[in-house]
Amino acid sequence: MRQGTKGFAGEGDTGTGQGGAPAGADARAGRVRVSAQSGVRGRQGDVAPGRDDAVRGEHTHGEPAAVLPRPRTPVQRSSVRGQVLAALRTALVTGDLRPGGVYSAPVLAERFGVSATPVREAMQQLALEGAVEVVPNRGFRVVERGDRELAELAEVRALIEVPMVLRLARTVPAERWAELRPLAEATIRAASSGCRATYAEADRAFHRAVLTLVGNEQLVRIAEDLHRRAQWPLVGAAPGPLGRVLVADAHQHTALLDALIAGDQDAVRSLLGEHFTGAV
């Protein structure tokens, strides 16, 4: 990622890209590639910034040289905002977007090979979720979280999920719980992979499947939002896998299913308390 450039052609500062090529030419080339893949060019307004760009995160001076690894597959024009949002959420979980770090939409957009508009929209969505905050004239700062906030999130999640699961334990038949076994086992495989982002997705899928049995869509949405926020790394945490911590957390899923299938209410209550106390 280059320093001192605003991304695509016509977006501001001039500079030199890799290999000595002008920054504008390099950005134009990247945009042509994306347009050729999708067959659809972005809106004219997606390219040139307006006067109010300074307050929306366009300033790039002092930004880290390496922000994110390049996507493994080219970002397609269809639902590009959703793809960028998913990639940014993954980067939050892995720590590639560092707590306290400030990132601008144009620089991230150049990294993804898209215009700044879908990146800015995705970052604004993350701001609504509490993951980032707007920094006037600079971009978006990743929110720094400490142990206290993580403990508070775990407490709120427990207040929502524990009573619901205990209620389900009294009404859902054993064969229905057995159907969730593949999701529980998927969390173990994800934890064993050592990738925190992979585990985060599998973990949410299991908890979502359990809560879906309640039949309350609003509850599922609120619980998943809290769960996603609880998965962001703490300030000062080293990026990367958590190893045995993730594996231990995943094995609690299968143990919980065993207790639910057996109808052991005391074991279910004990496992739920342990799971949310040590939530990762």
SELO-302440 format. One record per atom (N, C-alpha, C): residue in three letters; x, y, z. Coordinates in pm, whole numbers, plus 32768, in hexadecimal, padded with zeros to 4 digits. Layout:
AlaXYZ...
***
This chain:
Met80557F8A8000Met800080008000Met8058807B8000Arg803680E27FAFArg808E81567FA0Arg806D81BF8007Gln80CF82118027Gln80BB8284807CGln809882FC8025Gly80498359805BGly803483D98019Gly7FE283D47F9DThr7F90836D7F87Thr7F3A836A7F12Thr7EAC835F7F40Lys7E4D83937EF2Lys7DC1838E7F18Lys7D7983217ECDGly7DBF82C27E93Gly7D7C824F7E58Gly7D7182597DC3Phe7CF8826A7D8DPhe7CE282657CFEPhe7D0582E97CBBAla7D0C82E07C37Ala7D2E83567BE8Ala7CC983C47C04Gly7CFD843E7C14Gly7CA684AF7C29Gly7C7E84C37CBAGlu7CB584727D18Glu7C8C847D7DA3Glu7CEB84D07DF6Gly7D4885187DB9Gly7D9685757E0BGly7E2A856D7DF2Asp7E79854E7E5CAsp7F0A85587E57Asp7F4585077DE5Thr7FB585387DB3Thr800384EB7D52Thr807484AC7D9CGly80AC84447D5FGly811983FD7DA2Gly814F83947D46Thr819B833C7D7DThr81DA82D37D2DThr81B5824E7D67Gly818281F37D13Gly815E816C7D40Gly81D4810F7D36Gln81B9808F7D3BGln8222802C7D33Gln8261802E7CA8Gly82E1801B7CA5Gly832780197C26Gly833680A17BE9Gly8319810F7C33Gly832E81947BFFGly82BC81C87BAEAla824E817D7BA0Ala81DD81AB7B51Ala819382177B9CPro815C827B7B55Pro810F82E37B99Pro809C82A47BE3Ala807E82DD7C58Ala801482A57CABAla7F8F82A77C64Gly7F7083137C1DGly7EF1831A7BD6Gly7EE482AE7B6EAla7F5382947B24Ala7F4F822C7ABEAla7F3B81A47AFBAsp7F7F818C7B6BAsp7F71810B7BAFAsp7EE280F67BDEAla7EA581607C17Ala7E1C81557C47Ala7DBB81417BD5Arg7DD481897B63Arg7D7C81787AEFArg7D8280EB7ABDAla7DFA80B17ABAAla7E0880277A8AAla7DBA7FC87AE1Gly7DBF7FDD7B65Gly7D757F877BC0Gly7CE17F927BA9Arg7CAF800A7B8BArg7C21801B7B77Arg7BF37FDC7AF6Val7C467FE47A8EVal7C237FA67A0FVal7C157F107A20Arg7C6D7ED47A70Arg7C647E447A85Arg7BE07E1E7AC5Val7BB67E697B29Val7B387E497B6BVal7AC37E597B0BSer7AC47EC57ABBSer7A577EDB7A5DSer7A507E6D79F5Ala7AC57E3C79CBAla7AC67DD27966Ala7A8E7D51799DGln7AA77D377A1BGln7A767CBB7A57Gln79DF7CBD7A62Ser79A67D2F7A85Ser79177D327AA2Ser78C47D607A2BGly79027DA979D0Gly78B77DDE7960Gly78657E577986Val78787E8C79FFVal782B7EFF7A2DVal788A7F637A69Arg78867FDF7A3AArg78DA80477A73Arg789380877AEAGly78E280B67B4AGly78A880F87BBEGly7869817C7B96Arg781581B57BEEArg77D682347BD3Arg784082A07BCCGln782283087B80Gln788383737B70Gln78A683B07BF6Gly784283B67C4CGly785A83EF7CD0Gly78B2839A7D28Asp78CB831D7D00Asp791F82C67D51Asp79B282E97D45Val79D683377CDEVal7A62834B7CC0Val7A9883CB7CFCAla7A5984397CDDAla7A8E84B87D09Ala7A5084E27D8DPro7A9C85057DF0Pro7A65852D7E71Pro7A2E85BA7E6DGly79D485D97EC6Gly799E865F7ED0Gly79E586AD7F3DArg79AF87247F5AArg79EF877B7FBCArg79E987428049Asp798586F18062Asp797586BF80EBAsp79C1863E8103Asp7A19861580A6Asp7A62859780B8Asp7ABC859B8133Ala7AE88615815AAla7B44861F81CAAla7B0785EC824BVal7A8485FB8258Val7A4585CD82D3Val7A13854082C7Arg7A2884FE8254Arg79F984758242Arg7A6C8412823FGly7AE584418259Gly7B5383E28263Gly7BA583D681E5Glu7BCF844781A9Glu7C1C8441812DGlu7CB0845E8142His7CD7849581B3His7D6284B981CAHis7DB4843C81E4Thr7E28843081A2Thr7E7483B381ABThr7F0083C481E4His7F27843D820CHis7FB08451823BHis7FC7840582BDGly803983C282C4Gly805D837A833CGly801982F4834EGlu7FD182C682E8Glu7F8C824582F4Glu7FF081D382E6Pro7FDE8163832EPro803C80F38322Pro804B80C48293Ala80C4809D826EAla80DE807481E4Ala80957FF481C1Ala808D7F95821DAla804B7F168203Ala7FD17F0D825DVal7F5B7F088221Val7EE07F04826FVal7EA57E78826CLeu7E877E4681F5Leu7E467DC481E8Leu7E8C7D73817CPro7E887CF08188Pro7EB67C9D8118Pro7E557CAC80A3Arg7E867CA2802AArg7E2D7CAE7FB8Arg7DCB7C3A7FB6Pro7D4D7C527F8DPro7CEA7BE67F88Pro7D1A7B747F31Arg7CF97AF97F5AArg7D237A847F0DArg7CDE7A7F7E84Thr7C627AB17E7EThr7C1A7AB57E01Thr7BF17B447DE5Pro7BEB7B6C7D66Pro7BC67BF57D45Pro7B3B7C157D79Val7B2B7C907DAAVal7AA87CBC7DD9Val7A507CD97D60Gln79DA7C9D7D5EGln797E7CAF7CEDGln79247D267D07Arg78F17D627C9AArg789D7DD87CA6Arg78177DB97CE8Ser77E27D407CD2Ser77637D1D7D0ESer77737D167DA5Ser771C7D5A7DECSer771D7D617E7FSer77A97D7D7EB5Val77ED7DDE7E76Val78777DFA7E9EVal787C7E307F2CArg78187E7D7F55Arg78187EB27FDDArg78157E3F8042Gly77C27DDA8026Gly77BA7D698082Gly783C7D1D808BGln78807D0D8019Gln79007CC68019Gln796A7D158067Val796B7D988052Val79CC7DEB809AVal79AE7DE9812FLeu792E7DF18154Leu79087DEC81E1Leu79357D6A8221Ala791F7CFA81DBAla79497C788210Ala79E17C738222Ala7A2B7CAA81C0Ala7ABD7CA881C9Ala7AEE7CFF823CLeu7AAD7D728251Leu7AD57DC982BELeu7AB47D8B8345Arg7A437D46834EArg7A217D0183CAArg7A877C9583EBThr7AB37C4D8384Thr7B1B7BE88398Thr7B9C7C2983C8Ala7BBE7C9B838CAla7C397CE083B2Ala7C327D138442Leu7BBC7D368470Leu7BAC7D5F84FBLeu7BC77CEA8559Val7B907C758538Val7BA07BFF858EVal7C327BD28593Thr7C757BD3851FThr7CFF7BA48519Thr7D627C098550Gly7D387C88855CGly7D937CEF858AGly7DDF7D33851BAsp7DC17D12849BAsp7E007D59842DAsp7DD97DEC842ELeu7D5F7E09845ALeu7D397E92847ALeu7D507EA28510Arg7DBC7EE58532Arg7DE97EE885BDArg7D947F448613Pro7D747F1D868DPro7D2F7F7786EAPro7D7E7FF886FBGly7D3C806986E8Gly7D7E80EA86F1Gly7DB4811C866CGly7DBF80C58608Gly7DF180EE8586Gly7D8B813F8539Val7DBA819D84E7Val7D6381F38496Val7D7781CD8403Tyr7D0981B683BDTyr7D0E81888332Tyr7CAE81DC82DESer7CDB82008266Ser7C898253820ESer7C4781FD81A3Ala7BD182288179Ala7B8781DE8114Ala7BD281D3808FPro7C10823E805BPro7C5582317FDAPro7CC981CD7FDBVal7D1681CA8047Val7D88816E804DVal7D5780DE8055Leu7CF180C580A7Leu7CB8804080AFLeu7C7980198029Ala7C3A80797FE8Ala7BFA805E7F68Ala7C6080347EFFGlu7CD180777EFEGlu7D3A80537E9FGlu7D6C7FC67EBAArg7D717FA27F39Arg7D9D7F1C7F5DArg7D3D7EB17F27Phe7CBB7ED07F2DPhe7C567E727EFDPhe7C417E7B7E66Gly7C727EE57E27Gly7C5D7EF67D98Gly7BD17F257D76Val7B967F767DCFVal7B107FAC7DB7Val7B1480427DD0Ser7AA280857DB9Ser7A9B81137DD7Ser7A8D81267E6DAla7A9E81A17E99Ala7A9881BD7F28Ala7A0A81B67F60Thr79A681C27F0AThr791D81C87F3BThr78F1814C7F88Pro78FE80D17F52Pro78D3805C7FA0Pro79248047801EVal79A3806F801DVal79F580638095Val79C580C480FFArg79A8814080D4Arg797681A38133Arg78F18177816EGlu7899813F8119Glu7818810F814AGlu7829809C81ADAla78868042818FAla78A07FD381EAAla78D78005826FMet793280668269Met796A809E82E4Met78FF80E78335Gln78A3812882F1Gln7836816B8339Gln77DC8106837EGln77C98091833EGln777D8027837FGln77C67FF583FCLeu78497FE683F1Leu78987FBC8465Leu7894802484D4Ala788980A484ACAla787C810E8511Ala77F88101855CLeu778E80DE8513Leu770D80C88554Leu7712805385B5Glu77647FEF8594Glu77727F7885E9Glu77D17F8F865DGly78168001865DGly7871801F86CAGly78FE7FED86B6Ala791E7FBC863EAla79A37F878625Ala7A097FF48608Val79DE805E85C6Val7A3780CC85A4Val79F1814F85C3Glu7A3E81BB85C3Glu7A06824085D4Glu7A44829E856EVal79F683018543Val7A25835E84DDVal7A8983BF851AVal7AF883D484D3Val7B5C843784F9Val7B5E84A2848DPro7B28851984A6Pro7B228582843FPro7BA9859A83FFAsn7BA585A68379Asn7C1C85C48329Asn7C8385548322Arg7C6484E1835CArg7CC58473835AArg7C8A83EF832BGly7C1B83C58364Gly7BE28345833EGly7B90830883ADPhe7BAC828983CAPhe7B618240842FPhe7BC381FE8490Arg7BAB82118510Arg7C0181D58576Arg7BBF815785AEVal7C0C80EC85B4Val7BDA807085F0Val7BCF80848686Val7B5B806686BDVal7B42807C874BVal7B9B8021879FGlu7BD18058880AGlu7C25800C8867Glu7BCD7FD888D9Arg7BD47F5688F0Arg7B837F18895AArg7BDE7ED989C2Gly7BB07EDC8A3DGly7BFB7EA08AAAGly7BB17E2A8AE7Asp7BEC7DF38B50Asp7BB17D7F8B93Asp7B267D9B8BC9Arg7B127E168BFAArg7A917E368C36Arg7A217E2C8BCFGlu7A367E668B58Glu79CE7E608AF3Glu79B17DD08AC9Leu7A1B7D808ABCLeu7A087CF38A97Leu79B77CAA8B01Ala79D37CC68B80Ala79887C878BEDAla78F67CB48BEBGlu78DF7D338BCCGlu78567D668BC5Glu78087D238B54Leu78497D128AE2Leu78087CD08A71Leu77E67C3F8A94Ala78437BFB8AD7Ala782A7B708AFFAla77B57B698B5FGlu77AA7BCA8BB9Glu773C7BCB8C1AGlu76B67BDF8BD4Val76B17C3D8B76Val76347C568B2EVal760D7BDE8AD8Arg76717BA38A97Arg76547B2B8A48Arg761C7ABC8AA0Ala76557AAB8B15Ala76267A438B70Ala75967A5E8B9DLeu75767ADD8BB6Leu74EF7B018BE0Leu74887ADE8B74Ile74B27AE58AF7Ile74567AC78A88Ile74547A318A69Glu74CA79F68A5BGlu74D1796F8A25Glu74B979018A8DVal74EC79128B05Val74E078A68B67Val744E78858B86Pro73F878E78BA6Pro736B78C38BC1Pro732578838B49Met734A78B18AD0Met730B78798A59Met733377E78A44Val73B377C98A55Val73E277408A42Val73A876E58AAELeu73A177178B29Leu736776C68B95Leu72D276A98B79Arg728D770B8B41Arg720276F48B1CArg71F7768D8AACLeu7251769A8A49Leu7251763A89DALeu727375AE8A0BAla72C975A78A70Ala72F275248AA4Ala727C74D58AD9Arg7213751B8B04Arg719D74D78B3BArg713674B38AD1Thr714474EB8A58Thr70DB74D989F3Thr710974998970Val718874AA894CVal71B8747888CBVal71E173E588D9Pro71B1738F8882Pro71D37300888CPro726572E5886BAla72967274889BAla73237250888BAla734C724887F9Glu72F3721387A3Glu731872058716Glu732D728C86D1Arg72E872F28702Arg72FB737886C8Arg738373AF86EFTrp73AB7398876BTrp743073C38795Trp749C73798747Ala748472F9872CAla74E772A986E3Ala750072E18657Glu749D7324861EGlu74AD735D8599Glu751373CF8597Leu75317407860BLeu759274758612Leu762274438623Arg763273BF862CArg76B773878641Arg771B73B385D4Pro76F773B28554Pro775973DE84EEPro778B746D8504Leu773474C68533Leu775F7550854CLeu77BF755785C1Ala77A475088629Ala77FF7505869CAla788774CD8675Glu788774648625Glu7905742885F9Glu79507486859AAla790574D78550Ala7945753884F7Ala799375A08546Thr796275C385BEThr79AD76238610Thr7A3175E78640Ile7A3375648659Ile7AB075238683Ile7B1575258610Arg7AE675058598Arg7B4175098524Arg7B747597850CAla7B1C75F8851AAla7B4576848505Ala7BAB76AE856DAla7B96768585EAAla7BF476A88654Ala7C7C7666863BSer7C7975EA860CSer7CF575A185F1Ser7D4375DE857FSer7CFF76278525Ser7D44766784B5Ser7D9D76D984E4Gly7D81770C855CGly7DD277798592Gly7DAC7801855FCys7D45780A850BCys7D1B788B84D2Cys7CA978C38525Arg7CC079318565Arg7C5A796C85BBArg7BDE7995856CAla7BEF79C884F3Ala7B7D79F384A3Ala7B26797C847BThr7B66790E8456Thr7B1B78958432Thr7ACD786284AATyr7B0D7864851FTyr7AC778368597Tyr7A54789485BBAla7A69791585ADAla7A01797585D0Ala7982795B8580Glu7991793F8500Glu791D792584AAGlu78D778A484D3Ala7924783984ECAla78E977BA8514Ala78A677C4859DAsp78E4780F85F7Asp78AD7822867DAsp782678698677Arg781E78D38627Arg779E791A8619Arg773478C285DAAla775D786F857AAla76FC78188536Ala76BE77B58599Phe770F777F85F3Phe76DA77218655Phe7679776586B5His76A377D586EEHis764D781D874CHis75CC784C8708Arg75D97878868BArg756178A58641Arg74FF7833862DAla753377BC860CAla74DC774885F7Ala749377218677Val74D8772A86E8Val7498770A8768Val7429776D8785Leu744677EE8779Leu73E27854879CLeu736F78598738Thr7388782E86BDThr731B782C865AThr72A977D28689Leu72C7776F86DBLeu72607715870ELeu71FC775D8767Val722177D38799Val71C6782187EEVal71527855879AGly716D78728719Gly710578A786C2Gly70F3793C86CBAsn7157798486FDAsn71517A15870BAsn71C27A5386B9Glu71A27A888643Glu72097ABD85E9Glu724F7B368625Gln72077B8A866DGln72457C0086A9Gln72AD7BD88710Leu728E7B74875ELeu72EE7B4387C2Leu736C7B0F877EVal735A7AC48711Val73CC7A8D86C9Val74257AFD8694Arg73E97B66865DArg74377BD58626Arg74847C1E8692Ile74437C3A8701Ile74867C81876FIle74F87C2C87A6Ala74DE7BAB87BBAla75457B5387F2Ala75BC7B498793Glu75A27B438712Glu76127B3786B4Glu76627BB786ADAsp76207C2A86B8Asp76697CA886BAAsp76C57CAF8733Leu76937C8887A7Leu76E67C86881FLeu775A7C228811His773C7BAF87D6His77A17B4887C2His78117B7B8767Arg77EA7BBD86F9Arg784E7BF1869BArg78A77C5886E1Arg786B7CB08730Arg78BA7D158777Arg79197CD687DCAla78EF7C688818Ala79437C25887AAla79BB7BE18839Gln79B87BD087B6Gln7A267B8B8772Gln7A947BEA8743Trp7A807C6E874DTrp7AEB7CCA8729Trp7B5B7CC18790Pro7BD97CC68765Pro7C487CB587C3Pro7C557D2C8821Leu7C907D148894Leu7CA87D7C88F6Leu7D1E7DD388CAVal7D227E4D88FEVal7D937EA588E1Val7E127E668919Gly7E7A7E6888C9Gly7EF87E2E88F3Gly7F047D9A88D9Ala7E967D5A88ADAla7E9B7CCA8892Ala7EE87CB18811Ala7F3C7C4D8812Ala7F877C2B8799Ala7F2B7BEB8733Pro7F317C1586B3Pro7EDD7BD7864FPro7F057B468638Gly7EA47AF8860AGly7EC37A6D85ECGly7E6F7A0D863CPro7E8C798C8634Pro7E3B79268674Pro7E4C7923870BLeu7DE978EC8750Leu7DEF78DB87E0Leu7E06784A8807Gly7E1577F387A4Gly7E3B776987BDGly7DE0771D881AArg7E1876F3888AArg7DCF769C88E7Arg7D5476DE8922Val7D547762892DVal7CDF77A98963Val7C6777928909Leu7C7B779D8887Leu7C0E77888829Leu7BE076F7882BVal7C3C769A8831Val7C19760C8830Val7BC775EA88ADAla7BEF761D8921Ala7BA57604899BAla7B18763D8993Asp7B0C76B5895BAsp7A8976F4894BAsp7A3276A188EEAla7A6B766D8882Ala7A1F761E8821Ala79EF759B885FHis7A41755B88AFHis7A1974DC88EDHis79A574EF894EGln799475678982Gln7920758189D8Gln789D75778989His78A375918907His782A758488B5His77FA74F388AFThr785874988897Thr7831740B888FThr780773D68918Ala784A74058981Ala782473DB8A07Ala7798740D8A29Leu7779748789FFLeu76F374BD8A17Leu7689746B89CDLeu76A674478951Leu764773F48907Leu7632736D894AAsp769D7331897CAsp769172B089C2Asp763372BD8A3AAla7642732B8A85Ala75ED733E8AFAAla755C73598AD1Leu754873A38A66Leu74C173BF8A36Leu747C73408A04Ile74C772EE89BDIle748F7271898AIle746C721489FEAla74C072158A66Ala74A971BF8ADAAla743E71F78B36Gly741772758B21Gly73B472B38B77Gly73E872D48C01Asp746B72E98C0DAsp74AB73058C8EAsp74A9739D8CA6Gln744373CE8CEBGln7432745D8CFFGln74A5749B8D4FAsp74D374568DB5Asp7540748B8E07Asp75C0749B8DB6Ala75DF74388D63Ala7656743F8D0FAla764974B08CA9Val75D274C18C71Val75BA752D8C11Val75D475B48C52Arg759D75C78CC9Arg75AE76478D11Arg764276618D30Ser768975FA8D5DSer771676098D7FSer776A76298D04Leu775175E38C95Leu779D75FA8C1ALeu778376848BE1Leu770776B38BE7Leu76E877388BB5Leu773077A38C06Gly773377948C8BGly777977F48CDEGly780D77F88CBEGlu784877848CAAGlu78D7777D8C8AGlu78F277B88C00His789A779D8BA3His78AF77C98B19His78B078618B0EPhe785378A38B4FPhe784C79338B43Phe78B2797A8B9CThr78DA793B8C09Thr794379778C5CThr79C6797D8C11Gly79E279158BC2Gly7A6179118B78Gly7A4F792B8AE4Ala79E679778AC1Ala79CA79908A33Ala7A3E79D589EFVal7A5779AA8970Val7AC479E78922Val7A8A7A2988A6
***
